[in-house]
């Protein structure tokens, strides 16, 4: 088990609209997960996404698979 704390950040592409997701990629190597949270609720719930699933999500976003029709 690791005692490493998440180091939260949000994308530099995020505006100040208040609808941002923060991630902590520093836990991938030690825990195999990418914690995600709502930037408006830093003390709220955290979703631990398996690193492979997060990679698939990012790949899909970059490929435009989730663009509006």
mmCIF file of the N, C-alpha and C atoms, coordinates in Angstrom:
data_MODEL
# 
_entry.id   MODEL 
# 
loop_
_atom_site.group_PDB 
_atom_site.id 
_atom_site.type_symbol 
_atom_site.label_atom_id 
_atom_site.label_alt_id 
_atom_site.label_comp_id 
_atom_site.label_asym_id 
_atom_site.label_entity_id 
_atom_site.label_seq_id 
_atom_site.pdbx_PDB_ins_code 
_atom_site.Cartn_x 
_atom_site.Cartn_y 
_atom_site.Cartn_z 
_atom_site.occupancy 
_atom_site.B_iso_or_equiv 
_atom_site.pdbx_formal_charge 
_atom_site.auth_seq_id 
_atom_site.auth_comp_id 
_atom_site.auth_asym_id 
_atom_site.auth_atom_id 
_atom_site.pdbx_PDB_model_num 
ATOM 1   N N  . UNK A 1 1  ? 0.847   -1.184 0.000   1.00 0.00 ? 1  UNK A N  1 
ATOM 2   C CA . UNK A 1 1  ? 0.000   0.000  0.000   1.00 0.00 ? 1  UNK A CA 1 
ATOM 3   C C  . UNK A 1 1  ? 0.884   1.236  0.000   1.00 0.00 ? 1  UNK A C  1 
ATOM 4   N N  . UNK A 1 2  ? 0.422   2.262  -0.629  1.00 0.00 ? 2  UNK A N  1 
ATOM 5   C CA . UNK A 1 2  ? 1.196   3.498  -0.699  1.00 0.00 ? 2  UNK A CA 1 
ATOM 6   C C  . UNK A 1 2  ? 0.621   4.539  0.252   1.00 0.00 ? 2  UNK A C  1 
ATOM 7   N N  . UNK A 1 3  ? 1.483   5.391  0.712   1.00 0.00 ? 3  UNK A N  1 
ATOM 8   C CA . UNK A 1 3  ? 1.031   6.511  1.538   1.00 0.00 ? 3  UNK A CA 1 
ATOM 9   C C  . UNK A 1 3  ? 1.092   7.803  0.744   1.00 0.00 ? 3  UNK A C  1 
ATOM 10  N N  . UNK A 1 4  ? 1.354   7.680  -0.544  1.00 0.00 ? 4  UNK A N  1 
ATOM 11  C CA . UNK A 1 4  ? 1.457   8.837  -1.417  1.00 0.00 ? 4  UNK A CA 1 
ATOM 12  C C  . UNK A 1 4  ? 0.088   9.505  -1.560  1.00 0.00 ? 4  UNK A C  1 
ATOM 13  N N  . UNK A 1 5  ? 0.078   10.818 -1.467  1.00 0.00 ? 5  UNK A N  1 
ATOM 14  C CA . UNK A 1 5  ? -1.159  11.585 -1.606  1.00 0.00 ? 5  UNK A CA 1 
ATOM 15  C C  . UNK A 1 5  ? -1.356  11.995 -3.057  1.00 0.00 ? 5  UNK A C  1 
ATOM 16  N N  . UNK A 1 6  ? -2.613  12.087 -3.494  1.00 0.00 ? 6  UNK A N  1 
ATOM 17  C CA . UNK A 1 6  ? -2.867  12.540 -4.856  1.00 0.00 ? 6  UNK A CA 1 
ATOM 18  C C  . UNK A 1 6  ? -2.396  13.979 -5.055  1.00 0.00 ? 6  UNK A C  1 
ATOM 19  N N  . UNK A 1 7  ? -1.783  14.241 -6.198  1.00 0.00 ? 7  UNK A N  1 
ATOM 20  C CA . UNK A 1 7  ? -1.418  15.609 -6.581  1.00 0.00 ? 7  UNK A CA 1 
ATOM 21  C C  . UNK A 1 7  ? -2.396  16.011 -7.692  1.00 0.00 ? 7  UNK A C  1 
ATOM 22  N N  . UNK A 1 8  ? -3.382  16.785 -7.316  1.00 0.00 ? 8  UNK A N  1 
ATOM 23  C CA . UNK A 1 8  ? -4.491  17.123 -8.204  1.00 0.00 ? 8  UNK A CA 1 
ATOM 24  C C  . UNK A 1 8  ? -4.118  18.195 -9.218  1.00 0.00 ? 8  UNK A C  1 
ATOM 25  N N  . UNK A 1 9  ? -4.627  18.051 -10.440 1.00 0.00 ? 9  UNK A N  1 
ATOM 26  C CA . UNK A 1 9  ? -4.501  19.104 -11.443 1.00 0.00 ? 9  UNK A CA 1 
ATOM 27  C C  . UNK A 1 9  ? -5.658  18.988 -12.417 1.00 0.00 ? 9  UNK A C  1 
ATOM 28  N N  . UNK A 1 10 ? -5.925  20.076 -13.109 1.00 0.00 ? 10 UNK A N  1 
ATOM 29  C CA . UNK A 1 10 ? -6.902  20.034 -14.189 1.00 0.00 ? 10 UNK A CA 1 
ATOM 30  C C  . UNK A 1 10 ? -6.221  20.493 -15.468 1.00 0.00 ? 10 UNK A C  1 
ATOM 31  N N  . UNK A 1 11 ? -6.803  20.145 -16.574 1.00 0.00 ? 11 UNK A N  1 
ATOM 32  C CA . UNK A 1 11 ? -6.226  20.443 -17.875 1.00 0.00 ? 11 UNK A CA 1 
ATOM 33  C C  . UNK A 1 11 ? -6.003  21.933 -18.063 1.00 0.00 ? 11 UNK A C  1 
ATOM 34  N N  . UNK A 1 12 ? -4.939  22.262 -18.761 1.00 0.00 ? 12 UNK A N  1 
ATOM 35  C CA . UNK A 1 12 ? -4.691  23.665 -19.105 1.00 0.00 ? 12 UNK A CA 1 
ATOM 36  C C  . UNK A 1 12 ? -5.726  24.157 -20.119 1.00 0.00 ? 12 UNK A C  1 
ATOM 37  N N  . UNK A 1 13 ? -6.476  23.252 -20.722 1.00 0.00 ? 13 UNK A N  1 
ATOM 38  C CA . UNK A 1 13 ? -7.543  23.618 -21.652 1.00 0.00 ? 13 UNK A CA 1 
ATOM 39  C C  . UNK A 1 13 ? -8.827  24.003 -20.921 1.00 0.00 ? 13 UNK A C  1 
ATOM 40  N N  . UNK A 1 14 ? -8.886  23.736 -19.617 1.00 0.00 ? 14 UNK A N  1 
ATOM 41  C CA . UNK A 1 14 ? -10.077 24.061 -18.839 1.00 0.00 ? 14 UNK A CA 1 
ATOM 42  C C  . UNK A 1 14 ? -10.206 25.563 -18.688 1.00 0.00 ? 14 UNK A C  1 
ATOM 43  N N  . UNK A 1 15 ? -11.405 26.054 -18.900 1.00 0.00 ? 15 UNK A N  1 
ATOM 44  C CA . UNK A 1 15 ? -11.677 27.470 -18.679 1.00 0.00 ? 15 UNK A CA 1 
ATOM 45  C C  . UNK A 1 15 ? -12.061 27.677 -17.220 1.00 0.00 ? 15 UNK A C  1 
ATOM 46  N N  . UNK A 1 16 ? -12.524 28.836 -16.897 1.00 0.00 ? 16 UNK A N  1 
ATOM 47  C CA . UNK A 1 16 ? -12.967 29.115 -15.540 1.00 0.00 ? 16 UNK A CA 1 
ATOM 48  C C  . UNK A 1 16 ? -14.472 29.006 -15.428 1.00 0.00 ? 16 UNK A C  1 
ATOM 49  N N  . UNK A 1 17 ? -15.090 28.153 -16.220 1.00 0.00 ? 17 UNK A N  1 
ATOM 50  C CA . UNK A 1 17 ? -16.535 27.978 -16.199 1.00 0.00 ? 17 UNK A CA 1 
ATOM 51  C C  . UNK A 1 17 ? -17.042 27.175 -15.024 1.00 0.00 ? 17 UNK A C  1 
ATOM 52  N N  . UNK A 1 18 ? -16.144 26.574 -14.259 1.00 0.00 ? 18 UNK A N  1 
ATOM 53  C CA . UNK A 1 18 ? -16.548 25.841 -13.074 1.00 0.00 ? 18 UNK A CA 1 
ATOM 54  C C  . UNK A 1 18 ? -17.008 24.419 -13.316 1.00 0.00 ? 18 UNK A C  1 
ATOM 55  N N  . UNK A 1 19 ? -16.867 23.924 -14.531 1.00 0.00 ? 19 UNK A N  1 
ATOM 56  C CA . UNK A 1 19 ? -17.291 22.555 -14.818 1.00 0.00 ? 19 UNK A CA 1 
ATOM 57  C C  . UNK A 1 19 ? -16.084 21.723 -15.199 1.00 0.00 ? 19 UNK A C  1 
ATOM 58  N N  . UNK A 1 20 ? -15.150 21.602 -14.271 1.00 0.00 ? 20 UNK A N  1 
ATOM 59  C CA . UNK A 1 20 ? -13.886 20.924 -14.542 1.00 0.00 ? 20 UNK A CA 1 
ATOM 60  C C  . UNK A 1 20 ? -13.750 19.653 -13.717 1.00 0.00 ? 20 UNK A C  1 
ATOM 61  N N  . UNK A 1 21 ? -12.972 18.758 -14.252 1.00 0.00 ? 21 UNK A N  1 
ATOM 62  C CA . UNK A 1 21 ? -12.605 17.531 -13.556 1.00 0.00 ? 21 UNK A CA 1 
ATOM 63  C C  . UNK A 1 21 ? -11.122 17.628 -13.230 1.00 0.00 ? 21 UNK A C  1 
ATOM 64  N N  . UNK A 1 22 ? -10.761 17.227 -12.026 1.00 0.00 ? 22 UNK A N  1 
ATOM 65  C CA . UNK A 1 22 ? -9.353  17.165 -11.642 1.00 0.00 ? 22 UNK A CA 1 
ATOM 66  C C  . UNK A 1 22 ? -8.935  15.703 -11.579 1.00 0.00 ? 22 UNK A C  1 
ATOM 67  N N  . UNK A 1 23 ? -7.692  15.440 -11.942 1.00 0.00 ? 23 UNK A N  1 
ATOM 68  C CA . UNK A 1 23 ? -7.148  14.090 -11.882 1.00 0.00 ? 23 UNK A CA 1 
ATOM 69  C C  . UNK A 1 23 ? -5.812  14.115 -11.147 1.00 0.00 ? 23 UNK A C  1 
ATOM 70  N N  . UNK A 1 24 ? -5.417  12.958 -10.660 1.00 0.00 ? 24 UNK A N  1 
ATOM 71  C CA . UNK A 1 24 ? -4.128  12.822 -9.971  1.00 0.00 ? 24 UNK A CA 1 
ATOM 72  C C  . UNK A 1 24 ? -3.384  11.655 -10.601 1.00 0.00 ? 24 UNK A C  1 
ATOM 73  N N  . UNK A 1 25 ? -2.601  11.942 -11.634 1.00 0.00 ? 25 UNK A N  1 
ATOM 74  C CA . UNK A 1 25 ? -1.909  10.876 -12.368 1.00 0.00 ? 25 UNK A CA 1 
ATOM 75  C C  . UNK A 1 25 ? -0.685  10.340 -11.638 1.00 0.00 ? 25 UNK A C  1 
ATOM 76  N N  . UNK A 1 26 ? -0.314  10.968 -10.535 1.00 0.00 ? 26 UNK A N  1 
ATOM 77  C CA . UNK A 1 26 ? 0.879   10.503 -9.819  1.00 0.00 ? 26 UNK A CA 1 
ATOM 78  C C  . UNK A 1 26 ? 0.671   9.154  -9.138  1.00 0.00 ? 26 UNK A C  1 
ATOM 79  N N  . UNK A 1 27 ? -0.542  8.638  -9.084  1.00 0.00 ? 27 UNK A N  1 
ATOM 80  C CA . UNK A 1 27 ? -0.789  7.356  -8.415  1.00 0.00 ? 27 UNK A CA 1 
ATOM 81  C C  . UNK A 1 27 ? -0.859  6.178  -9.379  1.00 0.00 ? 27 UNK A C  1 
ATOM 82  N N  . UNK A 1 28 ? -0.631  6.421  -10.666 1.00 0.00 ? 28 UNK A N  1 
ATOM 83  C CA . UNK A 1 28 ? -0.699  5.333  -11.640 1.00 0.00 ? 28 UNK A CA 1 
ATOM 84  C C  . UNK A 1 28 ? 0.347   4.261  -11.340 1.00 0.00 ? 28 UNK A C  1 
ATOM 85  N N  . UNK A 1 29 ? 1.588   4.661  -11.155 1.00 0.00 ? 29 UNK A N  1 
ATOM 86  C CA . UNK A 1 29 ? 2.660   3.679  -10.944 1.00 0.00 ? 29 UNK A CA 1 
ATOM 87  C C  . UNK A 1 29 ? 2.489   2.898  -9.650  1.00 0.00 ? 29 UNK A C  1 
ATOM 88  N N  . UNK A 1 30 ? 2.118   3.578  -8.579  1.00 0.00 ? 30 UNK A N  1 
ATOM 89  C CA . UNK A 1 30 ? 2.052   2.908  -7.277  1.00 0.00 ? 30 UNK A CA 1 
ATOM 90  C C  . UNK A 1 30 ? 0.731   2.174  -7.034  1.00 0.00 ? 30 UNK A C  1 
ATOM 91  N N  . UNK A 1 31 ? -0.367  2.655  -7.617  1.00 0.00 ? 31 UNK A N  1 
ATOM 92  C CA . UNK A 1 31 ? -1.684  2.073  -7.330  1.00 0.00 ? 31 UNK A CA 1 
ATOM 93  C C  . UNK A 1 31 ? -2.429  1.558  -8.561  1.00 0.00 ? 31 UNK A C  1 
ATOM 94  N N  . UNK A 1 32 ? -1.994  1.975  -9.750  1.00 0.00 ? 32 UNK A N  1 
ATOM 95  C CA . UNK A 1 32 ? -2.664  1.539  -10.970 1.00 0.00 ? 32 UNK A CA 1 
ATOM 96  C C  . UNK A 1 32 ? -3.989  2.229  -11.234 1.00 0.00 ? 32 UNK A C  1 
ATOM 97  N N  . UNK A 1 33 ? -4.228  3.359  -10.581 1.00 0.00 ? 33 UNK A N  1 
ATOM 98  C CA . UNK A 1 33 ? -5.476  4.087  -10.759 1.00 0.00 ? 33 UNK A CA 1 
ATOM 99  C C  . UNK A 1 33 ? -5.212  5.564  -11.023 1.00 0.00 ? 33 UNK A C  1 
ATOM 100 N N  . UNK A 1 34 ? -6.222  6.212  -11.619 1.00 0.00 ? 34 UNK A N  1 
ATOM 101 C CA . UNK A 1 34 ? -6.208  7.659  -11.804 1.00 0.00 ? 34 UNK A CA 1 
ATOM 102 C C  . UNK A 1 34 ? -7.408  8.200  -11.031 1.00 0.00 ? 34 UNK A C  1 
ATOM 103 N N  . UNK A 1 35 ? -7.177  8.766  -9.839  1.00 0.00 ? 35 UNK A N  1 
ATOM 104 C CA . UNK A 1 35 ? -8.286  9.353  -9.092  1.00 0.00 ? 35 UNK A CA 1 
ATOM 105 C C  . UNK A 1 35 ? -8.834  10.572 -9.836  1.00 0.00 ? 35 UNK A C  1 
ATOM 106 N N  . UNK A 1 36 ? -10.161 10.711 -9.857  1.00 0.00 ? 36 UNK A N  1 
ATOM 107 C CA . UNK A 1 36 ? -10.831 11.831 -10.522 1.00 0.00 ? 36 UNK A CA 1 
ATOM 108 C C  . UNK A 1 36 ? -11.832 12.439 -9.546  1.00 0.00 ? 36 UNK A C  1 
ATOM 109 N N  . UNK A 1 37 ? -11.983 13.775 -9.608  1.00 0.00 ? 37 UNK A N  1 
ATOM 110 C CA . UNK A 1 37 ? -12.952 14.442 -8.737  1.00 0.00 ? 37 UNK A CA 1 
ATOM 111 C C  . UNK A 1 37 ? -13.468 15.716 -9.415  1.00 0.00 ? 37 UNK A C  1 
ATOM 112 N N  . UNK A 1 38 ? -14.568 16.220 -8.885  1.00 0.00 ? 38 UNK A N  1 
ATOM 113 C CA . UNK A 1 38 ? -15.166 17.468 -9.342  1.00 0.00 ? 38 UNK A CA 1 
ATOM 114 C C  . UNK A 1 38 ? -14.368 18.613 -8.741  1.00 0.00 ? 38 UNK A C  1 
ATOM 115 N N  . UNK A 1 39 ? -13.877 19.517 -9.579  1.00 0.00 ? 39 UNK A N  1 
ATOM 116 C CA . UNK A 1 39 ? -13.042 20.609 -9.078  1.00 0.00 ? 39 UNK A CA 1 
ATOM 117 C C  . UNK A 1 39 ? -13.804 21.553 -8.156  1.00 0.00 ? 39 UNK A C  1 
ATOM 118 N N  . UNK A 1 40 ? -15.132 21.589 -8.279  1.00 0.00 ? 40 UNK A N  1 
ATOM 119 C CA . UNK A 1 40 ? -15.928 22.450 -7.405  1.00 0.00 ? 40 UNK A CA 1 
ATOM 120 C C  . UNK A 1 40 ? -16.106 21.848 -6.016  1.00 0.00 ? 40 UNK A C  1 
ATOM 121 N N  . UNK A 1 41 ? -15.845 20.559 -5.883  1.00 0.00 ? 41 UNK A N  1 
ATOM 122 C CA . UNK A 1 41 ? -16.046 19.863 -4.605  1.00 0.00 ? 41 UNK A CA 1 
ATOM 123 C C  . UNK A 1 41 ? -14.778 19.085 -4.223  1.00 0.00 ? 41 UNK A C  1 
ATOM 124 N N  . UNK A 1 42 ? -13.705 19.804 -3.879  1.00 0.00 ? 42 UNK A N  1 
ATOM 125 C CA . UNK A 1 42 ? -12.446 19.120 -3.582  1.00 0.00 ? 42 UNK A CA 1 
ATOM 126 C C  . UNK A 1 42 ? -12.517 18.166 -2.395  1.00 0.00 ? 42 UNK A C  1 
ATOM 127 N N  . UNK A 1 43 ? -13.490 18.342 -1.528  1.00 0.00 ? 43 UNK A N  1 
ATOM 128 C CA . UNK A 1 43 ? -13.650 17.415 -0.398  1.00 0.00 ? 43 UNK A CA 1 
ATOM 129 C C  . UNK A 1 43 ? -14.744 16.396 -0.654  1.00 0.00 ? 43 UNK A C  1 
ATOM 130 N N  . UNK A 1 44 ? -15.275 16.403 -1.866  1.00 0.00 ? 44 UNK A N  1 
ATOM 131 C CA . UNK A 1 44 ? -16.334 15.471 -2.234  1.00 0.00 ? 44 UNK A CA 1 
ATOM 132 C C  . UNK A 1 44 ? -15.777 14.114 -2.617  1.00 0.00 ? 44 UNK A C  1 
ATOM 133 N N  . UNK A 1 45 ? -16.618 13.285 -3.214  1.00 0.00 ? 45 UNK A N  1 
ATOM 134 C CA . UNK A 1 45 ? -16.195 11.922 -3.566  1.00 0.00 ? 45 UNK A CA 1 
ATOM 135 C C  . UNK A 1 45 ? -15.129 11.905 -4.655  1.00 0.00 ? 45 UNK A C  1 
ATOM 136 N N  . UNK A 1 46 ? -14.348 10.849 -4.627  1.00 0.00 ? 46 UNK A N  1 
ATOM 137 C CA . UNK A 1 46 ? -13.282 10.623 -5.615  1.00 0.00 ? 46 UNK A CA 1 
ATOM 138 C C  . UNK A 1 46 ? -13.575 9.297  -6.300  1.00 0.00 ? 46 UNK A C  1 
ATOM 139 N N  . UNK A 1 47 ? -13.468 9.290  -7.614  1.00 0.00 ? 47 UNK A N  1 
ATOM 140 C CA . UNK A 1 47 ? -13.652 8.075  -8.399  1.00 0.00 ? 47 UNK A CA 1 
ATOM 141 C C  . UNK A 1 47 ? -12.276 7.585  -8.825  1.00 0.00 ? 47 UNK A C  1 
ATOM 142 N N  . UNK A 1 48 ? -11.907 6.387  -8.401  1.00 0.00 ? 48 UNK A N  1 
ATOM 143 C CA . UNK A 1 48 ? -10.630 5.789  -8.799  1.00 0.00 ? 48 UNK A CA 1 
ATOM 144 C C  . UNK A 1 48 ? -10.846 4.985  -10.078 1.00 0.00 ? 48 UNK A C  1 
ATOM 145 N N  . UNK A 1 49 ? -10.317 5.495  -11.178 1.00 0.00 ? 49 UNK A N  1 
ATOM 146 C CA . UNK A 1 49 ? -10.477 4.862  -12.482 1.00 0.00 ? 49 UNK A CA 1 
ATOM 147 C C  . UNK A 1 49 ? -9.225  4.033  -12.775 1.00 0.00 ? 49 UNK A C  1 
ATOM 148 N N  . UNK A 1 50 ? -9.385  2.757  -13.151 1.00 0.00 ? 50 UNK A N  1 
ATOM 149 C CA . UNK A 1 50 ? -8.205  1.978  -13.528 1.00 0.00 ? 50 UNK A CA 1 
ATOM 150 C C  . UNK A 1 50 ? -7.430  2.699  -14.629 1.00 0.00 ? 50 UNK A C  1 
ATOM 151 N N  . UNK A 1 51 ? -6.106  2.660  -14.534 1.00 0.00 ? 51 UNK A N  1 
ATOM 152 C CA . UNK A 1 51 ? -5.257  3.391  -15.477 1.00 0.00 ? 51 UNK A CA 1 
ATOM 153 C C  . UNK A 1 51 ? -5.552  3.007  -16.921 1.00 0.00 ? 51 UNK A C  1 
ATOM 154 N N  . UNK A 1 52 ? -5.810  1.743  -17.196 1.00 0.00 ? 52 UNK A N  1 
ATOM 155 C CA . UNK A 1 52 ? -6.082  1.316  -18.574 1.00 0.00 ? 52 UNK A CA 1 
ATOM 156 C C  . UNK A 1 52 ? -7.388  1.918  -19.088 1.00 0.00 ? 52 UNK A C  1 
ATOM 157 N N  . UNK A 1 53 ? -8.398  2.016  -18.240 1.00 0.00 ? 53 UNK A N  1 
ATOM 158 C CA . UNK A 1 53 ? -9.670  2.625  -18.645 1.00 0.00 ? 53 UNK A CA 1 
ATOM 159 C C  . UNK A 1 53 ? -9.504  4.124  -18.885 1.00 0.00 ? 53 UNK A C  1 
ATOM 160 N N  . UNK A 1 54 ? -8.709  4.789  -18.060 1.00 0.00 ? 54 UNK A N  1 
ATOM 161 C CA . UNK A 1 54 ? -8.476  6.222  -18.235 1.00 0.00 ? 54 UNK A CA 1 
ATOM 162 C C  . UNK A 1 54 ? -7.733  6.474  -19.549 1.00 0.00 ? 54 UNK A C  1 
ATOM 163 N N  . UNK A 1 55 ? -6.764  5.619  -19.852 1.00 0.00 ? 55 UNK A N  1 
ATOM 164 C CA . UNK A 1 55 ? -6.028  5.729  -21.113 1.00 0.00 ? 55 UNK A CA 1 
ATOM 165 C C  . UNK A 1 55 ? -6.976  5.571  -22.303 1.00 0.00 ? 55 UNK A C  1 
ATOM 166 N N  . UNK A 1 56 ? -7.892  4.613  -22.214 1.00 0.00 ? 56 UNK A N  1 
ATOM 167 C CA . UNK A 1 56 ? -8.868  4.416  -23.289 1.00 0.00 ? 56 UNK A CA 1 
ATOM 168 C C  . UNK A 1 56 ? -9.767  5.632  -23.447 1.00 0.00 ? 56 UNK A C  1 
ATOM 169 N N  . UNK A 1 57 ? -10.186 6.238  -22.341 1.00 0.00 ? 57 UNK A N  1 
ATOM 170 C CA . UNK A 1 57 ? -11.006 7.442  -22.394 1.00 0.00 ? 57 UNK A CA 1 
ATOM 171 C C  . UNK A 1 57 ? -10.267 8.576  -23.089 1.00 0.00 ? 57 UNK A C  1 
ATOM 172 N N  . UNK A 1 58 ? -9.040  8.831  -22.688 1.00 0.00 ? 58 UNK A N  1 
ATOM 173 C CA . UNK A 1 58 ? -8.260  9.919  -23.283 1.00 0.00 ? 58 UNK A CA 1 
ATOM 174 C C  . UNK A 1 58 ? -8.038  9.663  -24.773 1.00 0.00 ? 58 UNK A C  1 
ATOM 175 N N  . UNK A 1 59 ? -7.747  8.425  -25.137 1.00 0.00 ? 59 UNK A N  1 
ATOM 176 C CA . UNK A 1 59 ? -7.555  8.074  -26.545 1.00 0.00 ? 59 UNK A CA 1 
ATOM 177 C C  . UNK A 1 59 ? -8.827  8.337  -27.342 1.00 0.00 ? 59 UNK A C  1 
ATOM 178 N N  . UNK A 1 60 ? -9.985  7.969  -26.776 1.00 0.00 ? 60 UNK A N  1 
ATOM 179 C CA . UNK A 1 60 ? -11.265 8.205  -27.442 1.00 0.00 ? 60 UNK A CA 1 
ATOM 180 C C  . UNK A 1 60 ? -11.576 9.678  -27.599 1.00 0.00 ? 60 UNK A C  1 
ATOM 181 N N  . UNK A 1 61 ? -11.283 10.460 -26.579 1.00 0.00 ? 61 UNK A N  1 
ATOM 182 C CA . UNK A 1 61 ? -11.518 11.907 -26.652 1.00 0.00 ? 61 UNK A CA 1 
ATOM 183 C C  . UNK A 1 61 ? -10.657 12.517 -27.751 1.00 0.00 ? 61 UNK A C  1 
ATOM 184 N N  . UNK A 1 62 ? -9.384  12.151 -27.775 1.00 0.00 ? 62 UNK A N  1 
ATOM 185 C CA . UNK A 1 62 ? -8.477  12.694 -28.795 1.00 0.00 ? 62 UNK A CA 1 
ATOM 186 C C  . UNK A 1 62 ? -8.903  12.303 -30.204 1.00 0.00 ? 62 UNK A C  1 
ATOM 187 N N  . UNK A 1 63 ? -9.519  11.125 -30.350 1.00 0.00 ? 63 UNK A N  1 
ATOM 188 C CA . UNK A 1 63 ? -9.956  10.647 -31.664 1.00 0.00 ? 63 UNK A CA 1 
ATOM 189 C C  . UNK A 1 63 ? -11.313 11.205 -32.052 1.00 0.00 ? 63 UNK A C  1 
ATOM 190 N N  . UNK A 1 64 ? -11.956 11.967 -31.153 1.00 0.00 ? 64 UNK A N  1 
ATOM 191 C CA . UNK A 1 64 ? -13.248 12.566 -31.463 1.00 0.00 ? 64 UNK A CA 1 
ATOM 192 C C  . UNK A 1 64 ? -14.428 11.628 -31.309 1.00 0.00 ? 64 UNK A C  1 
ATOM 193 N N  . UNK A 1 65 ? -14.249 10.498 -30.624 1.00 0.00 ? 65 UNK A N  1 
ATOM 194 C CA . UNK A 1 65 ? -15.323 9.523  -30.495 1.00 0.00 ? 65 UNK A CA 1 
ATOM 195 C C  . UNK A 1 65 ? -16.505 10.028 -29.669 1.00 0.00 ? 65 UNK A C  1 
ATOM 196 N N  . UNK A 1 66 ? -16.316 11.073 -28.902 1.00 0.00 ? 66 UNK A N  1 
ATOM 197 C CA . UNK A 1 66 ? -17.388 11.576 -28.042 1.00 0.00 ? 66 UNK A CA 1 
ATOM 198 C C  . UNK A 1 66 ? -17.892 12.937 -28.488 1.00 0.00 ? 66 UNK A C  1 
ATOM 199 N N  . UNK A 1 67 ? -17.501 13.371 -29.670 1.00 0.00 ? 67 UNK A N  1 
ATOM 200 C CA . UNK A 1 67 ? -17.967 14.652 -30.192 1.00 0.00 ? 67 UNK A CA 1 
ATOM 201 C C  . UNK A 1 67 ? -19.460 14.588 -30.463 1.00 0.00 ? 67 UNK A C  1 
ATOM 202 N N  . UNK A 1 68 ? -20.128 15.721 -30.286 1.00 0.00 ? 68 UNK A N  1 
ATOM 203 C CA . UNK A 1 68 ? -21.563 15.790 -30.568 1.00 0.00 ? 68 UNK A CA 1 
ATOM 204 C C  . UNK A 1 68 ? -21.799 15.605 -32.070 1.00 0.00 ? 68 UNK A C  1 
ATOM 205 N N  . UNK A 1 69 ? -22.881 14.938 -32.368 1.00 0.00 ? 69 UNK A N  1 
ATOM 206 C CA . UNK A 1 69 ? -23.196 14.674 -33.799 1.00 0.00 ? 69 UNK A CA 1 
ATOM 207 C C  . UNK A 1 69 ? -23.709 15.913 -34.478 1.00 0.00 ? 69 UNK A C  1 
# 
